């Protein structure tokens, strides 16, 4: 089969989707792994031959529904796993109402859940479409497993993390206040995508969250400065959320010799080497729990808007002095009694939300389903060489589109620009980056040694099994 795996946010998705692409290519499928806009666009225009298109969400905006219709028109099978996950609140239903609709699910062949928590909620919310949902787990979570921890022992980002040890990791979750895009542009984008129509209270939530984050981030800034002064020989590493601006964090913090603002690589590289994690309501805390890393939920301004689940499985502190005390105990390896309710919550949360922390990799489970639902695509399977030869034709198509759009936009380009900038989500994908990543996955898993690759576009690669006679 031909399989197309788009990536929206490189720092969040590249590792998991590369693992997924390797698992599919190893079995003889022809895979294109690349940036979301060009990969989906080429598939929806029929430039790429029929295959499985693996979506990153099913948000039912008018534009998204049109994309699904065009993919179906050109013979593609559509699957999806929401990369936002929606797993950091007690209930999955509010997230599901924002990100799914009966129409968008009907146009999709299979939706992959991260675990029983989201899959069961979707089945309950859309009972007539229950057979569309399968709890495979996420390939991103595959890297949290004990048997894949060796992945983080090498690679350029891991080496950089080792060079900064010992360090305290501050995981930022201020995507409203420090967003790359202006707040009112984000609001307009959400309105255009019909979020406020589906859940009217979501508009009020955006304003409340922005106000809360503007107060909370100053408490974090004061904490970081105190940690810097208290532990001058220990590095403080601030990890911005993928949509946050790195320069904004640096400007807000000021300059301190042992404070670093870094978003390079995936968060797992930094978690693996950190002494401890400090956060507030951040998904990274769930990953840290799987890693067995000490984690502190810094809650100086308790508020119902905080995300419950990450805080629940962390040591909760409510002021700077209390936080400093906990950090000191962890750094000095003093015995900290883990409360029984935290241990129980952690076990239940990880078990319900993530299917693939043990057993078969999620990447393999997803390919199993693709092979089940993609039987009719076998006849349209293109040879990797034939796909590769499409490069020149694709360049020509894209060039024609660019020229066409320039003519339309030139008279009024300011008013017709994209509402939100998104280049920061997937800036580049070099041969060195993809090569290092693939080699590290091959080495740490002992699998996928037969997979080869070719550069397919500016930010995309063709993966295939070099030993298969296509």
C-alpha positions as CSV (number, residue, x, y, z in Angstrom):
1,X,0.0,0.0,0.0
2,X,0.9,3.6,-0.3
3,X,0.8,5.3,3.1
4,X,1.0,9.1,3.7
5,X,1.9,10.3,7.2
6,X,1.7,14.1,7.6
7,X,3.4,16.0,10.5
8,X,2.2,19.3,11.9
9,X,4.4,20.0,14.9
10,X,7.9,18.6,14.4
11,X,9.0,18.7,18.0
12,X,5.9,16.8,19.1
13,X,5.3,14.3,16.3
14,X,8.5,13.6,14.4
15,X,9.8,10.7,16.5
16,X,6.5,8.8,16.8
17,X,5.5,9.2,13.2
18,X,9.0,8.2,12.0
19,X,8.7,5.0,14.1
20,X,5.3,4.5,12.5
21,X,6.7,5.0,9.0
22,X,9.5,2.6,9.7
23,X,7.1,-0.1,10.9
24,X,5.0,0.3,7.7
25,X,8.0,0.4,5.3
26,X,9.5,-2.7,7.0
27,X,6.4,-4.6,5.9
28,X,6.8,-3.6,2.3
29,X,4.5,-0.5,2.2
30,X,5.6,2.7,0.4
31,X,5.5,5.6,2.8
32,X,5.8,9.3,2.5
33,X,6.6,11.1,5.7
34,X,6.4,14.9,5.6
35,X,5.0,18.2,6.5
36,X,1.2,18.4,6.9
37,X,0.3,21.1,4.3
38,X,2.1,19.7,1.3
39,X,1.5,16.0,2.0
40,X,-2.3,16.3,2.5
41,X,-2.7,18.8,-0.3
42,X,-1.0,16.6,-2.8
43,X,-3.1,13.6,-1.7
44,X,-6.3,15.6,-1.8
45,X,-5.5,16.9,-5.3
46,X,-5.0,13.4,-6.6
47,X,-1.3,14.0,-7.4
48,X,-0.3,11.2,-5.1
49,X,-1.8,7.7,-6.0
50,X,-4.5,6.3,-3.7
51,X,-3.3,5.2,-0.3
52,X,-3.9,5.6,3.4
53,X,-3.7,9.2,4.6
54,X,-3.1,9.3,8.4
55,X,-4.6,12.6,9.7
56,X,-3.5,14.3,12.9
57,X,-7.0,15.5,13.9
58,X,-10.7,15.5,12.8
59,X,-11.6,19.0,13.8
60,X,-14.9,19.5,11.9
61,X,-14.3,22.9,10.4
62,X,-15.6,23.6,6.9
63,X,-12.1,23.5,5.4
64,X,-11.3,20.2,7.1
65,X,-14.6,18.6,5.9
66,X,-13.8,19.7,2.4
67,X,-10.3,18.1,2.7
68,X,-11.8,14.8,3.8
69,X,-14.3,14.9,0.8
70,X,-11.4,15.5,-1.6
71,X,-9.3,12.7,-0.2
72,X,-12.2,10.3,-0.5
73,X,-12.9,11.5,-4.1
74,X,-9.4,10.5,-5.1
75,X,-9.7,7.0,-3.5
76,X,-7.8,7.5,-0.3
77,X,-8.5,5.6,3.0
78,X,-8.4,8.0,5.9
79,X,-7.3,7.2,9.5
80,X,-6.7,9.6,12.3
81,X,-5.1,9.9,15.8
82,X,-5.6,13.3,17.5
83,X,-2.1,14.5,18.4
84,X,-3.4,16.9,21.0
85,X,-4.5,13.8,22.9
86,X,-7.0,15.5,25.2
87,X,-5.8,13.3,28.1
88,X,-4.9,15.9,30.8
89,X,-8.4,16.5,32.1
90,X,-10.6,14.1,34.1
91,X,-13.2,13.9,31.4
92,X,-12.5,13.4,27.7
93,X,-15.9,14.5,26.6
94,X,-15.3,18.3,26.4
95,X,-12.2,17.8,24.3
96,X,-14.1,15.3,22.1
97,X,-16.9,17.8,21.4
98,X,-14.3,20.3,20.3
99,X,-12.3,18.0,18.1
100,X,-14.7,15.5,16.6
101,X,-18.2,15.5,15.0
102,X,-20.4,12.8,13.6
103,X,-19.7,14.1,10.0
104,X,-15.9,14.2,10.3
105,X,-15.9,10.6,11.9
106,X,-18.3,9.3,9.2
107,X,-15.8,10.4,6.5
108,X,-12.9,8.6,8.3
109,X,-12.3,4.9,8.1
110,X,-10.7,4.4,11.5
111,X,-9.8,6.6,14.6
112,X,-7.0,5.4,16.7
113,X,-7.2,6.0,20.5
114,X,-4.4,6.5,22.9
115,X,-6.0,4.1,25.4
116,X,-9.3,3.1,26.9
117,X,-10.0,6.5,28.4
118,X,-10.4,8.4,25.1
119,X,-11.6,5.4,23.0
120,X,-14.5,4.5,25.4
121,X,-15.5,8.2,25.7
122,X,-15.7,8.5,21.9
123,X,-17.7,5.3,21.6
124,X,-20.1,6.6,24.2
125,X,-20.4,10.0,22.6
126,X,-20.9,8.6,19.1
127,X,-22.5,5.1,19.7
128,X,-23.6,4.6,16.1
129,X,-20.0,5.0,14.9
130,X,-18.5,2.9,17.7
131,X,-16.9,0.5,15.2
132,X,-14.7,3.3,13.9
133,X,-12.7,3.6,17.1
134,X,-9.7,1.3,18.0
135,X,-7.5,1.7,21.1
136,X,-4.0,1.1,19.5
137,X,-2.0,3.5,21.7
138,X,0.2,6.3,20.3
139,X,3.6,5.8,18.6
140,X,4.7,8.8,20.7
141,X,4.1,6.7,23.8
142,X,6.2,3.8,22.4
143,X,9.2,5.9,23.3
144,X,8.1,6.1,27.0
145,X,8.5,2.3,27.4
146,X,11.3,0.7,29.4
147,X,12.4,-1.3,26.4
148,X,12.9,1.8,24.2
149,X,14.6,4.0,26.8
150,X,17.9,3.1,25.1
151,X,16.7,5.5,22.3
152,X,17.5,8.4,24.5
153,X,21.1,7.3,25.3
154,X,22.5,8.6,22.1
155,X,21.8,11.2,19.3
156,X,22.8,14.9,19.0
157,X,20.0,16.2,21.3
158,X,20.7,13.6,24.0
159,X,24.4,14.5,23.9
160,X,23.5,18.2,24.4
161,X,21.3,17.3,27.3
162,X,24.1,15.2,28.9
163,X,26.4,18.2,28.5
164,X,24.1,20.4,30.7
165,X,23.8,17.9,33.6
166,X,22.8,18.3,36.3
167,X,19.8,20.4,35.4
168,X,16.3,21.1,36.5
169,X,13.7,20.9,33.7
170,X,10.9,23.5,33.7
171,X,8.2,22.4,31.2
172,X,6.3,25.4,30.0
173,X,2.6,25.3,29.3
174,X,1.8,29.0,28.6
175,X,0.6,28.6,25.0
176,X,-2.0,31.4,25.4
177,X,0.2,34.1,26.9
178,X,3.5,33.3,25.0
179,X,1.9,32.1,21.7
180,X,3.8,32.8,18.5
181,X,0.6,34.3,17.3
182,X,-1.3,37.2,18.8
183,X,-4.2,36.3,21.1
184,X,-6.9,38.0,19.0
185,X,-5.6,36.2,15.9
186,X,-5.9,32.9,17.8
187,X,-9.5,33.8,18.8
188,X,-10.4,34.6,15.2
189,X,-8.9,31.3,14.0
190,X,-10.9,29.3,16.6
191,X,-14.0,31.2,15.5
192,X,-13.4,30.5,11.9
193,X,-12.9,26.7,12.7
194,X,-16.3,26.8,14.5
195,X,-15.0,25.9,17.9
196,X,-17.2,28.4,19.6
197,X,-20.3,27.2,17.7
198,X,-19.7,23.6,18.9
199,X,-18.9,24.6,22.5
200,X,-20.0,28.3,23.2
201,X,-18.3,28.4,26.6
202,X,-14.9,27.7,25.0
203,X,-14.6,31.4,24.0
204,X,-14.9,32.6,27.6
205,X,-12.4,29.9,28.6
206,X,-9.8,31.4,26.2
207,X,-10.0,34.8,27.9
208,X,-10.0,33.3,31.4
209,X,-7.0,31.1,30.5
210,X,-5.1,34.1,29.0
211,X,-5.7,36.1,32.2
212,X,-4.7,33.2,34.4
213,X,-1.5,32.4,32.5
214,X,-0.4,36.1,32.6
215,X,-0.4,35.9,36.4
216,X,1.0,32.3,36.7
217,X,4.0,32.9,34.3
218,X,5.3,35.6,36.6
219,X,5.3,33.2,39.5
220,X,7.3,30.8,37.4
221,X,9.7,33.6,36.4
222,X,10.3,34.4,40.1
223,X,10.8,30.7,40.9
224,X,13.3,30.2,38.1
225,X,15.3,33.2,39.3
226,X,15.3,31.9,42.8
227,X,16.4,28.4,41.6
228,X,19.2,30.1,39.6
229,X,20.5,31.9,42.6
230,X,20.0,29.0,45.0
231,X,21.8,26.5,42.8
232,X,24.4,28.4,40.8
233,X,26.2,25.1,39.9
234,X,23.0,23.5,38.5
235,X,21.5,24.5,35.1
236,X,17.8,25.5,34.9
237,X,16.4,24.4,31.5
238,X,13.2,26.0,30.4
239,X,11.4,24.0,27.7
240,X,8.8,26.1,25.8
241,X,5.6,24.5,24.5
242,X,5.8,23.9,20.7
243,X,3.6,27.0,19.9
244,X,5.4,29.3,22.4
245,X,8.0,31.8,21.3
246,X,11.5,31.1,22.6
247,X,12.5,34.7,22.3
248,X,9.5,35.7,24.4
249,X,10.6,33.4,27.2
250,X,14.1,34.8,27.1
251,X,12.9,38.4,27.1
252,X,10.6,37.8,30.0
253,X,13.2,36.0,32.1
254,X,16.2,38.1,31.6
255,X,19.8,36.8,31.4
256,X,21.2,34.4,34.0
257,X,24.3,32.3,33.4
258,X,22.8,29.0,34.4
259,X,19.3,29.5,32.9
260,X,18.7,28.1,29.3
261,X,15.6,28.3,27.1
262,X,15.8,25.4,24.7
263,X,13.2,23.7,22.5
264,X,15.6,21.6,20.5
265,X,14.5,18.0,19.9
266,X,11.7,16.0,21.6
267,X,11.0,16.5,25.3
268,X,12.0,12.8,26.0
269,X,15.6,13.7,25.4
270,X,15.6,16.2,28.2
271,X,13.4,14.2,30.5
272,X,15.8,11.3,30.3
273,X,18.7,13.4,31.6
274,X,17.0,15.9,34.0
275,X,17.3,15.6,37.8
276,X,13.6,16.6,38.2
277,X,10.7,18.2,36.4
278,X,8.8,21.4,37.5
279,X,5.5,22.1,35.7
280,X,1.9,23.2,36.1
281,X,-0.8,21.1,34.4
282,X,1.6,19.9,31.7
283,X,1.4,16.7,29.7
284,X,5.1,16.3,30.2
285,X,4.4,15.3,33.8
286,X,2.6,12.1,32.5
287,X,5.6,11.3,30.4
288,X,7.8,11.9,33.4
289,X,5.7,9.5,35.4
290,X,6.3,6.8,32.8
291,X,10.0,7.6,32.9
292,X,10.0,7.4,36.7
293,X,11.3,11.0,37.1
294,X,10.6,13.1,40.1
295,X,8.1,15.8,39.3
296,X,6.7,18.9,41.1
297,X,3.5,20.6,40.2
298,X,4.0,24.3,41.1
299,X,0.6,25.7,42.0
300,X,1.1,29.2,43.6
301,X,-2.3,30.3,42.2
302,X,-4.8,27.4,42.6
303,X,-7.5,27.8,40.1
304,X,-10.2,25.5,38.5
305,X,-8.7,26.3,35.1
306,X,-5.6,24.2,35.9
307,X,-5.3,20.8,34.2
308,X,-6.1,18.1,36.8
309,X,-4.3,15.0,35.7
310,X,-0.7,16.1,35.4
311,X,-0.9,17.8,38.8
312,X,-2.6,14.8,40.4
313,X,0.4,12.5,39.7
314,X,3.0,15.0,40.9
315,X,4.2,16.5,44.2
316,X,2.0,19.5,44.6
317,X,3.5,22.7,46.1
318,X,1.8,26.0,46.6
319,X,4.6,28.5,47.0
320,X,8.2,29.3,46.0
321,X,9.6,28.4,49.4
322,X,7.8,25.0,49.5
323,X,9.0,24.3,46.0
324,X,12.6,25.2,46.8
325,X,12.4,22.8,49.8
326,X,11.1,19.9,47.6
327,X,13.8,20.6,45.0
328,X,16.5,20.5,47.7
329,X,15.3,17.2,49.0
330,X,15.2,15.7,45.5
331,X,18.6,17.0,44.6
332,X,20.1,15.8,47.8
333,X,18.4,12.4,47.3
334,X,16.5,12.6,50.6
335,X,13.7,10.1,51.0
336,X,10.4,11.7,50.1
337,X,7.4,9.7,51.0
338,X,5.1,9.3,48.0
339,X,1.5,9.5,49.1
340,X,-0.6,6.4,48.5
341,X,-3.2,8.4,46.6
342,X,-0.5,9.7,44.2
343,X,0.7,6.2,43.5
344,X,-2.8,4.9,42.9
345,X,-3.7,7.8,40.7
346,X,-0.5,7.3,38.7
347,X,-1.3,3.6,38.1
348,X,-4.9,4.3,37.1
349,X,-4.1,7.2,34.9
350,X,-1.3,5.5,32.9
351,X,-3.2,2.3,32.6
352,X,-6.4,3.9,31.3
353,X,-4.9,6.5,29.1
354,X,-2.1,4.6,27.4
355,X,-2.6,1.1,25.9
356,X,0.9,0.5,24.7
357,X,3.2,1.0,27.6
358,X,3.6,-2.8,27.5
359,X,3.1,-5.4,24.8
360,X,3.1,-4.7,21.1
361,X,4.2,-1.3,19.9
362,X,1.4,1.1,19.0
363,X,3.2,1.6,15.7
364,X,2.9,-2.1,14.9
365,X,-0.8,-2.2,16.0
366,X,-1.6,0.7,13.7
367,X,0.0,-0.9,10.7
368,X,-2.0,-4.1,11.6
369,X,-5.2,-2.1,11.2
370,X,-4.0,-0.4,8.0
371,X,-3.4,-3.8,6.5
372,X,-6.9,-4.8,7.5
373,X,-8.8,-1.8,6.2
374,X,-6.6,-1.2,3.2
375,X,-7.1,-4.5,1.3
376,X,-8.7,-2.7,-1.7
377,X,-5.6,-0.5,-2.0
378,X,-3.2,-3.3,-2.9
379,X,-3.9,-2.9,-6.6
380,X,-2.9,0.8,-6.4
381,X,0.4,0.1,-4.7
382,X,3.0,2.2,-6.4
383,X,6.7,1.2,-6.7
384,X,8.9,3.4,-4.6
385,X,10.8,4.4,-7.8
386,X,7.5,5.5,-9.4
387,X,6.6,7.5,-6.4
388,X,10.0,9.1,-6.4
389,X,9.7,10.0,-10.0
390,X,6.6,12.1,-9.1
391,X,9.0,14.6,-7.5
392,X,9.5,16.6,-10.7
393,X,5.8,16.6,-11.5
394,X,4.9,17.6,-8.0
395,X,7.4,20.5,-8.1
396,X,5.7,21.6,-11.4
397,X,2.2,21.4,-9.8
398,X,3.3,23.3,-6.7
399,X,5.1,26.0,-8.8
400,X,1.9,26.5,-10.9
401,X,-0.2,26.8,-7.8
402,X,2.2,29.4,-6.2
403,X,2.2,31.5,-9.4
404,X,-1.6,31.3,-9.5
405,X,-2.0,32.3,-5.9
406,X,0.5,35.2,-6.3
407,X,-1.7,36.7,-9.0
408,X,-4.8,36.4,-6.9
409,X,-3.2,37.7,-3.7
410,X,-0.9,40.5,-5.1
411,X,-3.6,43.2,-5.3
412,X,-4.6,42.7,-1.6
413,X,-1.9,40.5,-0.1
414,X,-2.1,42.1,3.4
415,X,-5.8,41.2,3.8
416,X,-5.4,37.8,2.4
417,X,-2.5,36.5,4.4
418,X,-2.9,33.5,6.6
419,X,-4.5,34.4,9.9
420,X,-1.9,32.5,11.9
421,X,1.7,31.9,11.1
422,X,2.8,28.3,11.5
423,X,6.3,28.0,10.1
424,X,7.7,27.6,13.6
425,X,5.8,24.2,13.9
426,X,7.9,22.5,11.3
427,X,10.8,24.7,10.2
428,X,13.0,22.1,8.5
429,X,13.9,18.4,8.2
430,X,17.5,17.9,7.1
431,X,19.1,14.7,5.9
432,X,21.2,14.7,9.0
433,X,18.2,15.0,11.3
434,X,16.2,12.2,9.7
435,X,19.2,10.0,9.3
436,X,20.3,10.3,12.9
437,X,16.7,9.7,14.0
438,X,16.2,6.6,11.9
439,X,19.6,5.1,12.9
440,X,18.9,5.7,16.5
441,X,15.5,4.0,16.3
442,X,17.0,1.1,14.4
443,X,19.8,0.7,17.0
444,X,17.6,1.0,20.1
445,X,14.8,-1.3,18.8
446,X,17.0,-3.8,16.8
447,X,14.3,-3.5,14.1
448,X,13.7,-1.8,10.7
449,X,17.2,-2.5,9.4
450,X,15.8,-3.1,5.9
451,X,14.2,0.3,5.5
452,X,15.8,2.8,3.2
453,X,14.9,6.4,2.4
454,X,15.1,9.1,-0.2
455,X,14.5,12.8,0.1
456,X,11.1,13.5,-1.5
457,X,10.5,17.2,-0.9
458,X,11.8,20.1,1.1
459,X,10.4,18.6,4.3
460,X,9.4,15.1,3.3
461,X,11.0,11.6,2.8
462,X,10.1,8.4,1.0
463,X,10.6,5.3,3.1
464,X,10.6,1.7,1.7
465,X,12.0,-1.8,2.2
466,X,15.0,-2.1,0.1
467,X,14.8,-5.9,0.0
468,X,11.2,-6.2,-1.2
469,X,10.4,-6.8,-4.9
470,X,7.6,-4.3,-5.4
